[in-house]
Amino acid sequence: IGMPLVEGLRLVHNALVGTGVRKRVKVIATGRVLTGMDIIRCLALGADTCNAARAFMFALGCIQSLKCNTNKCPTGVTSQDPNLMNGLVVPDKAERVLRFHHKTVHAALEIMGAIGVERPDQVEGKHVFKRVSSTKVLSYEQQYPEIEEGSLLPGKHNNSPAIQRWYETWGLHLQAHKEWQKKHHAAQA
């Protein structure tokens, strides 16, 4: 959606919750998902699951030489050149990738245990904290509030603090939403 993962993920989650369709849509987070904590962070912001690509490329041996499209990848990971491909010993790399995957999932499960949840869908914003200044720490729940189910639907007059914070967070104004609702209702009449 063209924005950083953290903000984009919460925006999408809240838009789906606010329009009442969140239970019918699965949200998959991807983009700089490297560690178990990254997985927990994404789950806390509303992802149902995570995909990771870069981390597995690193486990495979990628050194980010930025030559993927030139057929001259020095590690042989993205090359079709037989001489360069010789550097990629598939059985060894497969074992490295498998170990990385197991350890990453294990780390996420350890964090889930530490915060007292048993399933990924139980991870919430109140479980993850972020330092926002040298003296202040906020939970994701405080920093990225979740709005109420259906609160963005036309005709729904919701002045709750959470939706007002949501509008402020995204540079929107509750008054603009109310004006849109009036126009929408006038057009339907």
C-alpha positions as CSV (number, residue, x, y, z in Angstrom):
1,I,0.0,0.0,0.0
2,G,3.0,2.2,-0.2
3,M,3.7,3.0,3.4
4,P,5.9,1.6,6.2
5,L,4.7,-1.9,7.4
6,V,3.8,-0.9,11.0
7,E,1.6,2.1,10.0
8,G,0.2,0.3,6.9
9,L,-0.6,-2.8,8.8
10,R,-2.6,-1.0,11.5
11,L,-4.3,1.2,8.9
12,V,-5.5,-1.8,6.9
13,H,-6.5,-3.7,10.0
14,N,-8.5,-0.7,11.3
15,A,-10.1,0.0,8.0
16,L,-11.3,-3.6,7.8
17,V,-12.5,-3.6,11.4
18,G,-14.2,-0.2,11.0
19,T,-16.0,-1.4,7.9
20,G,-17.1,-4.6,9.5
21,V,-15.3,-7.0,7.2
22,R,-12.2,-7.9,9.2
23,K,-13.4,-11.4,10.1
24,R,-13.8,-12.2,6.4
25,V,-10.4,-11.1,5.3
26,K,-6.9,-12.5,6.2
27,V,-4.1,-10.0,6.5
28,I,-0.6,-11.2,5.6
29,A,2.3,-9.0,6.6
30,T,5.6,-8.9,4.7
31,G,8.5,-6.5,4.6
32,R,11.5,-6.7,6.9
33,V,10.1,-9.6,8.8
34,L,13.4,-11.1,10.0
35,T,13.1,-12.2,13.6
36,G,10.6,-13.8,16.0
37,M,10.0,-10.3,17.5
38,D,9.1,-9.0,14.0
39,I,6.5,-11.7,13.8
40,I,5.1,-10.8,17.2
41,R,5.0,-7.1,16.2
42,C,3.0,-7.9,13.0
43,L,0.6,-10.1,14.9
44,A,0.1,-7.3,17.5
45,L,-0.8,-4.9,14.8
46,G,-3.4,-7.1,13.2
47,A,-1.7,-9.5,10.9
48,D,-3.0,-13.0,10.7
49,T,0.3,-14.4,9.4
50,C,3.7,-13.2,8.1
51,N,5.8,-13.9,5.1
52,A,9.5,-13.4,5.0
53,A,11.8,-13.4,2.0
54,R,14.9,-11.3,2.7
55,A,15.7,-13.3,5.9
56,F,15.6,-16.6,4.0
57,M,17.7,-15.1,1.3
58,F,20.3,-14.3,4.0
59,A,20.1,-17.8,5.4
60,L,20.6,-19.1,1.9
61,G,23.8,-17.1,1.5
62,C,22.7,-13.8,-0.1
63,I,25.2,-11.0,0.6
64,Q,23.1,-8.3,-1.1
65,S,25.6,-7.6,-3.8
66,L,22.6,-6.2,-5.8
67,K,23.5,-8.2,-8.9
68,C,20.4,-10.4,-8.9
69,N,19.3,-9.4,-12.3
70,T,22.7,-9.6,-14.0
71,N,23.3,-13.3,-13.7
72,K,26.5,-12.5,-11.8
73,C,25.4,-13.2,-8.2
74,P,28.8,-13.9,-6.5
75,T,27.2,-16.5,-4.1
76,G,25.3,-18.3,-6.9
77,V,21.9,-17.7,-5.3
78,T,20.4,-15.9,-8.2
79,S,22.7,-17.0,-11.0
80,Q,22.2,-19.4,-13.8
81,D,25.9,-19.4,-14.6
82,P,27.2,-22.9,-13.8
83,N,30.5,-21.6,-12.5
84,L,28.8,-19.3,-10.0
85,M,26.2,-21.9,-9.1
86,N,28.9,-24.2,-7.9
87,G,29.3,-22.0,-4.9
88,L,25.7,-22.9,-3.8
89,V,25.8,-26.3,-2.2
90,V,22.1,-27.0,-2.0
91,P,22.0,-29.7,0.7
92,D,24.1,-27.4,3.1
93,K,22.0,-24.3,2.3
94,A,18.8,-26.2,2.7
95,E,19.8,-27.2,6.2
96,R,20.7,-23.6,7.0
97,V,17.4,-22.3,5.8
98,L,15.5,-25.0,7.7
99,R,17.4,-24.2,10.9
100,F,16.8,-20.5,10.5
101,H,13.1,-21.1,10.0
102,H,12.8,-23.3,13.1
103,K,14.8,-21.0,15.3
104,T,12.8,-17.9,14.1
105,V,9.5,-19.7,14.8
106,H,10.8,-20.9,18.1
107,A,11.8,-17.4,19.1
108,A,8.3,-16.1,18.3
109,L,6.8,-18.9,20.4
110,E,9.1,-18.1,23.3
111,I,7.9,-14.5,23.2
112,M,4.3,-15.6,23.0
113,G,4.9,-17.7,26.1
114,A,6.6,-14.8,27.9
115,I,3.6,-12.6,27.3
116,G,1.2,-15.3,28.4
117,V,-0.6,-16.2,25.2
118,E,-1.0,-19.7,23.6
119,R,-2.0,-18.8,20.0
120,P,-0.9,-16.2,17.5
121,D,-4.4,-14.7,17.3
122,Q,-4.2,-13.8,21.0
123,V,-1.2,-11.4,20.5
124,E,-2.5,-7.9,20.8
125,G,-1.1,-4.3,20.8
126,K,-1.0,-4.3,24.6
127,H,1.7,-6.9,24.6
128,V,4.3,-5.0,22.5
129,F,6.0,-1.8,23.7
130,K,8.0,0.8,21.8
131,R,10.3,3.5,23.1
132,V,9.0,6.8,21.6
133,S,11.4,9.1,23.3
134,S,14.3,8.9,25.8
135,T,11.8,9.0,28.7
136,K,8.6,7.5,27.2
137,V,7.5,4.0,26.3
138,L,4.1,3.2,24.8
139,S,2.3,0.0,24.0
140,Y,1.3,-0.5,20.4
141,E,-2.3,-0.4,21.8
142,Q,-1.6,3.2,22.9
143,Q,0.4,4.2,19.9
144,Y,-1.8,2.6,17.3
145,P,-5.3,2.3,18.8
146,E,-7.8,-0.2,17.4
147,I,-11.2,1.2,16.4
148,E,-14.6,-0.4,17.1
149,E,-16.2,-2.9,14.8
150,G,-18.3,-1.2,12.1
151,S,-17.4,2.3,13.4
152,L,-16.5,3.6,9.9
153,L,-19.8,2.5,8.2
154,P,-22.1,5.3,7.0
155,G,-24.7,6.2,9.5
156,K,-22.6,5.0,12.4
157,H,-22.1,8.0,14.7
158,N,-19.2,7.0,16.8
159,N,-17.4,9.6,18.9
160,S,-15.4,7.2,20.9
161,P,-11.9,8.3,22.0
162,A,-10.3,5.4,20.0
163,I,-11.9,6.4,16.7
164,Q,-11.0,10.1,17.3
165,R,-7.3,9.0,18.0
166,W,-7.5,6.9,14.8
167,Y,-8.6,9.9,12.7
168,E,-5.9,12.1,14.3
169,T,-3.2,9.4,13.7
170,W,-4.0,9.3,10.0
171,G,-4.3,13.0,9.5
172,L,-8.1,12.9,9.2
173,H,-10.6,14.8,11.1
174,L,-13.8,13.5,12.6
175,Q,-15.6,16.6,11.3
176,A,-14.6,15.7,7.7
177,H,-16.1,12.2,8.3
178,K,-19.3,13.6,9.6
179,E,-19.5,15.9,6.6
180,W,-19.0,13.0,4.3
181,Q,-21.8,11.1,6.2
182,K,-24.2,14.1,5.7
183,K,-23.4,14.2,2.0
184,H,-23.8,10.4,1.7
185,H,-27.2,10.5,3.4
186,A,-28.4,13.5,1.4
187,A,-27.4,11.7,-1.9
188,Q,-29.3,8.6,-0.8
189,A,-32.5,10.6,0.1
